[in-house]
Amino acid sequence: ISMLVCGKDGARPAYKYRESLSALSFTEGSKLTEHGVEKICDKISVFQDQCKKLGVEKLYVVSTAAMRFIDNAEEVFEAIRTRTGAIVNQIDGDTEAYCDCVANEKFRSMKMPVIIDIGGASIEMCDLTKSGKEGMYCLNFGALTLQRKFVKSVYPDKEECSKIKKYIKKALSKAEVPSFEGGTAVLVGATNRSVYEIYRDYYDIEVSENMTIELEKLKKLAKKLIEAPDRSHLLIKNAPEKIYFIVVALITLVQLLKRFGFAEIAVSDYGVKEGYLKLALSGEEKAQPSPSF
């Protein structure tokens, strides 16, 4: 669960804050447990305290794919409102993809740019050569759903990886998503950023505003994280809160990049929250702010 704070014009975030919460630990079947609800409310309260200290005047609370895939979402939203006063704006997959698009307008100048955001429960793609909400695609599986479906332990073994790859290939063959042969993949979202941090550390790449990935190097990294016994150090160092599914996320990313034929891969530091805030401030998205907190 994360928060960003911007000026009133929605310019570059002045402050970012993240609290880790594992959905795996707080679900029973397809429902979030009462303990999970308490954890969410506790962390929202932490954010509210940060907002007070920073002088925030308006607060928007947004839920994405994870909350779309639990059966008791409305009960959870009501509990959040009762305990914290926060009103949750739930967005669908197409809007989530559009938010990514709005936040990453600067990449439109690249060759055939397509945004890819790998979430826990869904994958959003956005063709930046299209206008408005055209070219938006939402795949109804994510790194966490694949982890829960195929992996028995923390990391997938070779057989489990094979099953995951087959599942992804089958799902993509059914999805009505065109080829992007020769285009540029623009990786957004927290999971892709964690993949990049692991990639950067493994290949000893200096910190830079222009973040890029080479597919062949990414494939070699994926192989190491599947097979190497010393992988835990690399993962804990760079993505401790995502250790349960980051290997699956990397496998998924490689399959997507291969399937759609991308020639270049760029990494963005902007995602759904930045895009949603821009749309809310412009009035294009009818977002409901939470009352005084």
C-alpha positions in Angstrom: 0.0 0.0 0.0 1.6 3.3 -1.0 1.0 7.0 -1.0 2.2 10.0 -3.0 1.8 13.6 -2.2 1.8 16.3 -4.9 1.4 20.1 -5.2 -2.1 21.3 -6.1 -1.1 21.3 -9.8 -0.4 17.5 -9.7 3.2 18.1 -10.6 6.0 15.6 -9.8 5.4 13.9 -6.5 7.2 15.7 -3.6 6.9 12.8 -1.2 6.3 9.0 -1.5 5.6 6.5 1.2 5.1 2.8 1.2 3.8 0.2 3.7 4.2 -3.5 2.9 1.2 -5.8 3.2 1.1 -9.4 1.9 -2.3 -10.4 0.6 -1.2 -14.1 0.9 -1.2 -13.8 4.7 -4.6 -12.2 5.1 -7.0 -14.1 2.7 -9.1 -17.2 3.2 -10.3 -18.5 -0.1 -11.4 -15.5 -2.0 -12.1 -13.2 1.0 -10.0 -10.8 2.9 -10.0 -11.8 6.6 -10.9 -9.5 9.5 -7.2 -9.4 10.4 -6.4 -8.2 6.9 -9.0 -5.5 7.2 -7.4 -4.3 10.4 -4.0 -4.2 8.8 -5.3 -2.1 5.9 -7.0 0.3 8.2 -3.9 0.6 10.4 -1.7 1.4 7.4 -4.3 4.0 6.0 -4.2 5.6 9.5 -0.4 5.8 9.2 -0.8 7.6 5.8 -3.4 10.0 7.3 -0.9 10.9 10.0 1.7 11.6 7.4 -0.8 13.7 5.5 -1.5 15.9 8.6 2.2 16.4 9.2 2.7 17.4 5.5 -0.3 19.8 5.4 -2.2 17.8 2.8 -5.6 19.4 2.1 -7.3 16.7 -0.1 -7.0 12.9 0.1 -8.0 10.4 -2.5 -8.0 6.7 -1.7 -7.9 4.3 -4.6 -8.1 0.5 -5.0 -6.9 -1.5 -7.9 -6.8 -5.1 -9.1 -6.2 -6.8 -5.7 -9.6 -5.5 -4.4 -11.4 -6.4 -7.6 -10.6 -10.1 -7.1 -11.9 -10.6 -3.5 -15.6 -11.4 -2.8 -16.1 -9.2 0.2 -14.7 -6.0 -1.2 -17.8 -3.9 -0.4 -17.6 -5.1 3.3 -13.9 -4.1 3.4 -14.6 -0.6 1.9 -17.4 -0.1 4.5 -15.0 -1.1 7.3 -12.3 1.2 6.0 -14.8 4.1 5.9 -16.2 3.4 9.4 -12.8 3.0 11.1 -10.7 5.7 9.2 -13.2 7.9 7.4 -11.5 7.2 4.1 -13.7 6.7 1.0 -12.3 4.1 -1.4 -12.5 4.8 -5.2 -12.4 1.4 -6.9 -11.2 1.5 -10.5 -11.6 -1.1 -13.2 -8.9 -2.7 -15.3 -9.4 -0.3 -18.3 -9.2 2.8 -16.1 -6.1 1.4 -14.3 -4.4 1.0 -17.7 -5.5 4.5 -18.7 -4.0 5.9 -15.5 -0.7 4.3 -16.4 -1.0 5.9 -19.9 -1.7 9.4 -18.6 1.2 9.2 -16.1 3.6 8.3 -18.9 2.9 10.7 -21.7 6.6 11.5 -22.1 7.2 8.1 -23.6 4.9 8.8 -26.6 8.0 10.0 -28.5 9.6 6.6 -28.4 9.1 4.0 -31.3 5.7 2.3 -30.9 5.5 2.6 -27.1 3.4 0.2 -25.1 3.0 0.4 -21.3 3.1 -2.8 -19.3 2.1 -2.9 -15.6 2.3 -6.3 -13.9 0.2 -6.3 -10.8 -0.5 -9.0 -8.3 -3.9 -9.9 -9.7 -3.9 -8.4 -13.3 -1.7 -7.1 -16.0 -2.5 -3.8 -17.7 -1.2 -2.8 -21.1 -1.6 0.5 -23.0 -0.7 1.3 -26.6 0.5 4.9 -26.4 0.1 5.3 -30.2 -3.6 5.3 -29.6 -5.7 8.2 -28.1 -8.0 8.3 -25.1 -8.9 4.8 -23.8 -8.2 3.1 -27.1 -5.5 0.5 -27.0 -6.1 -0.4 -23.4 -5.8 -4.1 -22.5 -6.3 -5.8 -19.1 -5.3 -9.5 -18.6 -7.1 -11.1 -15.7 -4.1 -12.7 -14.1 -1.0 -11.4 -12.3 2.2 -12.4 -10.6 0.4 -13.2 -7.3 -2.4 -15.2 -8.8 0.1 -17.3 -10.8 2.2 -17.8 -7.7 -0.8 -19.1 -5.8 -2.0 -21.3 -8.6 1.3 -23.0 -9.5 4.0 -22.6 -6.8 4.0 -24.7 -3.6 7.1 -23.1 -1.9 8.5 -19.6 -2.0 10.3 -20.0 -5.3 9.0 -21.9 -8.4 11.0 -25.0 -9.4 11.7 -25.8 -13.1 8.5 -27.9 -13.4 6.4 -25.1 -11.9 8.1 -22.6 -14.2 7.2 -24.7 -17.2 3.6 -24.8 -16.1 3.5 -21.0 -15.6 5.0 -20.4 -19.0 2.4 -22.7 -20.7 -0.4 -20.9 -18.8 0.8 -17.5 -19.9 1.3 -18.5 -23.5 -2.2 -20.0 -23.6 -3.8 -16.9 -22.0 -2.0 -14.6 -24.4 -3.0 -16.6 -27.4 -6.7 -16.1 -26.3 -6.3 -12.4 -25.5 -7.2 -10.0 -28.2 -4.0 -8.1 -28.0 -2.1 -7.3 -31.2 1.6 -7.8 -31.9 3.9 -4.9 -31.1 6.8 -6.2 -33.2 9.7 -3.7 -33.1 8.1 -1.4 -30.6 9.2 -0.2 -27.1 7.9 -1.7 -23.9 7.6 0.8 -21.1 7.6 -1.0 -17.8 5.6 0.8 -15.0 4.4 -0.1 -11.5 6.0 -1.2 -8.3 6.6 -4.8 -9.4 8.4 -3.9 -12.6 10.4 -1.4 -10.7 11.5 -4.1 -8.3 12.5 -6.3 -11.2 14.6 -3.4 -12.5 16.3 -2.9 -9.1 17.3 -6.6 -9.1 18.5 -6.3 -12.7 20.5 -3.2 -12.0 22.1 -4.7 -8.9 22.9 -8.0 -10.7 24.6 -6.3 -13.7 26.1 -3.5 -11.5 24.4 -0.7 -13.5 24.8 2.9 -12.3 21.7 4.8 -11.1 20.3 6.9 -14.0 17.1 8.7 -15.0 17.2 6.8 -18.3 16.4 3.3 -17.2 16.6 0.5 -19.8 16.7 -3.3 -19.9 18.2 -5.7 -22.4 16.0 -8.7 -23.0 18.8 -11.2 -23.3 20.3 -10.1 -20.0 16.8 -10.3 -18.5 16.5 -13.9 -19.7 19.8 -14.8 -18.1 18.7 -13.1 -14.8 15.4 -15.1 -14.9 17.4 -18.3 -15.3 19.6 -17.5 -12.3 16.6 -16.7 -10.1 15.0 -20.0 -11.0 18.1 -22.2 -10.6 20.8 -20.5 -8.4 20.9 -21.5 -4.7 22.2 -18.0 -3.8 19.3 -16.1 -5.3 17.7 -15.2 -1.9 20.4 -12.6 -1.1 19.7 -10.7 -4.4 16.0 -10.8 -3.9 15.9 -9.8 -0.2 18.3 -7.0 -0.8 16.2 -5.4 -3.6 12.6 -6.6 -3.2 12.0 -7.9 0.3 8.2 -7.2 0.3 7.8 -9.0 -3.0 10.0 -12.0 -2.4 7.0 -14.4 -2.5 6.2 -13.6 -6.2 8.9 -11.6 -7.8 10.4 -14.6 -9.5 7.0 -15.4 -11.0 6.7 -11.7 -12.0 10.1 -11.9 -13.8 9.0 -15.0 -15.7 5.8 -13.4 -16.7 7.6 -10.2 -17.9 10.0 -12.2 -20.1 7.1 -14.1 -21.6 5.2 -10.9 -22.4 8.3 -9.2 -24.0 9.0 -12.3 -26.1 5.3 -12.8 -27.1 4.7 -9.2 -28.4 8.1 -8.8 -30.1 9.4 -5.6 -28.4 12.7 -4.3 -29.6 13.4 -1.9 -26.8 12.6 -1.9 -23.1 12.3 1.3 -20.9 11.5 1.5 -17.2 9.3 4.3 -15.8 9.0 5.6 -12.2 5.4 6.7 -12.8 2.3 4.6 -12.5 -1.4 4.3 -11.6 -1.4 6.7 -8.7 0.3 9.5 -10.6 -2.1 9.1 -13.5 -5.2 8.9 -11.3 -4.2 12.1 -9.5 -3.9 13.9 -12.8 -7.3 12.7 -14.0 -8.9 13.5 -10.6 -7.5 17.1 -10.6 -8.6 17.7 -14.2 -12.1 16.4 -13.5 -11.9 13.7 -16.2 -12.1 11.0 -13.5 -15.0 11.6 -11.1 -13.0 10.8 -8.0 -14.5 11.2 -4.5 -12.2 12.7 -2.0 -12.2 11.5 1.6 -13.7 13.9 4.1 -11.6 15.8 6.6 -9.2 13.4 8.3 
